Amino acid sequence: MSNSNHELMKEMVDHLKEARRSSIMGNYDGSMVFYEGVLLEIQQLIQNNYEEPKFKINKQKLIEYRKMIEAELDKVKEIQSSLNVFKNSVPSQQPPSGYGHYANGMYNQAMMGPVKHYG
């Protein structure tokens, strides 16, 4: 096992943690970037025939891990897609037309006038 593969494995684990942390925090775009990076790192480890007997990691295990991480990434993409549907379907923040002059901020002025006058 080369030291560079071992370092790559450590980085991959850290990046996977960050991908999951980002998705938990709602940063789905950032999470997807980390997941994509993890998948590239796994692919590199597979190509390098990385093995770690102590943790029973070999090419076959890495392929299994890649499939699991691809599934996680797909879930994050689904969540992001669902949120985009809601964001795109939310009506504008304009108040209904029946509010007249109260809609443009004059409500506060109308209500605060008597309070200021009578203390």
C-alpha positions as CSV (number, residue, x, y, z in Angstrom):
1,M,0.0,0.0,0.0
2,S,1.5,3.3,-1.0
3,N,1.4,6.2,1.4
4,S,-0.4,8.4,-1.2
5,N,-3.2,6.0,-1.4
6,H,-3.5,5.9,2.4
7,E,-3.6,9.7,2.4
8,L,-6.2,9.7,-0.4
9,M,-8.3,7.3,1.7
10,K,-8.2,9.6,4.7
11,E,-9.1,12.6,2.6
12,M,-12.0,10.7,1.1
13,V,-13.4,9.9,4.5
14,D,-13.1,13.5,5.6
15,H,-14.9,14.6,2.3
16,L,-17.6,12.1,2.9
17,K,-18.2,13.4,6.4
18,E,-18.4,16.9,5.0
19,A,-20.8,15.9,2.3
20,R,-23.1,14.4,4.9
21,R,-22.7,17.3,7.2
22,S,-23.5,19.8,4.4
23,S,-26.7,17.9,3.4
24,I,-27.8,17.7,7.1
25,M,-27.4,21.5,7.3
26,G,-29.4,22.0,4.1
27,N,-26.4,23.0,1.9
28,Y,-27.4,20.5,-0.8
29,D,-25.3,22.2,-3.6
30,G,-22.2,22.1,-1.4
31,S,-23.0,18.5,-0.4
32,M,-23.2,17.4,-4.0
33,V,-19.8,18.9,-4.7
34,F,-18.3,16.9,-1.9
35,Y,-20.1,13.7,-2.9
36,E,-18.8,14.1,-6.5
37,G,-15.3,14.5,-5.1
38,V,-15.6,11.4,-3.0
39,L,-16.8,9.4,-6.0
40,L,-13.7,10.6,-7.9
41,E,-11.4,9.7,-5.0
42,I,-13.0,6.2,-4.8
43,Q,-12.5,5.7,-8.5
44,Q,-8.9,6.7,-8.2
45,L,-8.4,4.2,-5.3
46,I,-10.1,1.5,-7.4
47,Q,-7.7,2.2,-10.3
48,N,-4.8,2.1,-8.0
49,N,-5.9,-1.3,-6.6
50,Y,-6.0,0.1,-3.1
51,E,-6.1,-2.5,-0.3
52,E,-6.2,-2.2,3.5
53,P,-6.2,-5.7,5.1
54,K,-6.6,-4.2,8.6
55,F,-10.0,-2.8,7.7
56,K,-10.8,-5.4,5.0
57,I,-10.9,-2.9,2.2
58,N,-10.2,-4.1,-1.3
59,K,-11.3,-3.3,-4.8
60,Q,-14.6,-5.1,-4.4
61,K,-15.4,-3.2,-1.1
62,L,-14.6,0.1,-2.8
63,I,-17.0,-0.7,-5.6
64,E,-19.7,-1.5,-3.0
65,Y,-18.9,1.8,-1.2
66,R,-19.1,3.7,-4.5
67,K,-22.6,2.3,-5.1
68,M,-23.8,3.3,-1.6
69,I,-22.4,6.8,-2.0
70,E,-23.9,7.1,-5.5
71,A,-27.3,6.2,-3.9
72,E,-26.8,8.9,-1.2
73,L,-25.9,11.4,-3.8
74,D,-29.1,10.5,-5.7
75,K,-31.1,11.1,-2.6
76,V,-29.5,14.5,-2.1
77,K,-30.3,15.4,-5.7
78,E,-33.9,14.3,-5.3
79,I,-34.2,16.6,-2.2
80,Q,-32.6,19.5,-4.1
81,S,-35.0,18.9,-7.0
82,S,-38.0,18.8,-4.7
83,L,-36.9,22.1,-3.0
84,N,-36.4,23.7,-6.4
85,V,-40.0,22.9,-7.3
86,F,-41.2,24.6,-4.1
87,K,-39.0,27.6,-4.7
88,N,-40.2,28.0,-8.2
89,S,-43.9,27.7,-7.3
90,V,-44.0,30.1,-4.3
91,P,-46.1,33.1,-5.2
92,S,-44.5,36.6,-5.0
93,Q,-44.4,38.2,-1.7
94,Q,-46.8,41.0,-2.7
95,P,-49.7,41.4,-0.4
96,P,-53.2,40.8,-1.8
97,S,-54.6,43.7,-3.7
98,G,-57.4,44.4,-1.2
99,Y,-55.0,46.0,1.3
100,G,-54.8,49.3,-0.4
101,H,-52.5,51.8,1.2
102,Y,-51.7,49.4,4.0
103,A,-49.8,47.2,1.6
104,N,-47.0,49.8,0.9
105,G,-46.0,50.3,4.5
106,M,-48.5,53.0,5.4
107,Y,-50.2,50.7,7.9
108,N,-47.5,51.4,10.5
109,Q,-47.8,55.1,10.0
110,A,-51.6,55.0,10.3
111,M,-51.4,53.0,13.5
112,M,-48.5,54.8,15.1
113,G,-49.9,58.3,14.6
114,P,-52.4,58.1,17.4
115,V,-49.9,56.3,19.7
116,K,-47.4,59.1,19.2
117,H,-50.0,61.8,19.7
118,Y,-51.6,60.4,22.8
119,G,-48.4,59.0,24.3
